[in-house]
Amino acid sequence: MTSEVVENEYEFYSKAEKYWKDVPATVDGMLGGYGHISSIDINSSRKFLQRFLRDGPNRTGTTRALDCGAGIGRITKRLLLPLFKTVDMVDVTEDFLTKAKSYLGEEGRRVRNYFCCGLQDFSPEPNSYDVIWIQWVIGHLTDNHLSDFLKRCRTGLRPNGIVVIKDNMAQEGVIMDDVDSSVCRDLDVVRKIIRRAGLHLLAEERQENFPDEIYHVYTLAMR
């Protein structure tokens, strides 16, 4: 549990904000020097997401998506804009969102809102999103804030909408990273937080073909 590793909540958040302010607004910066894995990541995410967008009575819509912890818009540009009519982005670092406007190019005109806000303070507009995509950012929230944020995401979904978390998972327990002021939880801890938020898992998949030295990455879909 994060309560065991996060000693000072205010410091936990402010240190992370300071860390990201110094990170270059590039794909390599967003991926901590692993820019070369971006295509592998996006291709796997697309396959995962498309199973929910296929025809059928409970098909997830393609009207609007929300990119959480969006950075400069790597996921918005390559995953969400090709599949959804409009996208909203939320990130705590203003410089990243400013950079996104040029990085996204012409297609960026379909980004409706750029919200500069930490997820612990962000509330998705109710009944608005077909997909809420949360990638490589849950480690910057305490357990309570993550659970509360997921509850707010639940109310932000349109009918048949889904919330997707894609993130690093620890082998066991919760590990603190003092460099970027984040935590890495194991799968069981993340599943418990999801249940606590009143969501149920629809699918879970381990990312393949990532470098051996990084944490295992899992994608989880829920509603």
Secondary structure, 3 states (H helix, E strand, C coil): CHHHHCCCHHHHHHHHHHHHHCCCCCHHHHCCCCHHHHHHHHHHHHHHHHHHHCCCCCCCCCCEEEEECCCCCHHHHHHHCCCCCEEEEEECCHHHHHHHHHHCHHHHHHEEEEEECCHHHCCCCCCCEEEEEEECCHHHCCHHHHHHHHHHHHHHEEEEEEEEEEEEEECCCEEEECCCCEEEEEHHHHHHHHHHCCCCEEEEEECCCCCCCCCEEEEEEEC
